[in-house]
Amino acid sequence: MTRRYWNINLKEMIEAGVHFGHGIKKWNRKMAPYILAKRKGTHIINLTRTACFLSEACDLVFDAASQGKSFLIVGTKKIATDLVASAAIRARCHYVNKKWFSGMLTNWSITKTRL
């Protein structure tokens, strides 16, 4: 996998509504390396590290797409449904934007035939 430069800007991430953190009571100990600070009962996620991992994910998707692999884009929240549909149609990908049925990934062979 070759590294590419993706212009991921922290200010744009914040404007786009990137997730900042969770309440301290809801945390998973495996998330400790990704937590930047604790403020007012909330763990604040390290967005710099998030941007780094997002860049790696972009490389992975770019490489997979260049090999002709197909993708399933999922976004079932009401705000995301139209964006997911339009992005998936532009990218010629399958998408789920209404309801996620349990077992969709574990029964992938059946799901794949119905897409």
Secondary structure, 3 states (H helix, E strand, C coil): CCCCCCCCCHHHHHHHCCCCEEEHHHCCHHHHHHEEEEECCEEEECHHHHHHHHHHHHHHHHHHHHCCCCCEEECCCCCCHHHHHHHHHHHCCEEECCCCCCCCCCCHHHHHHHC
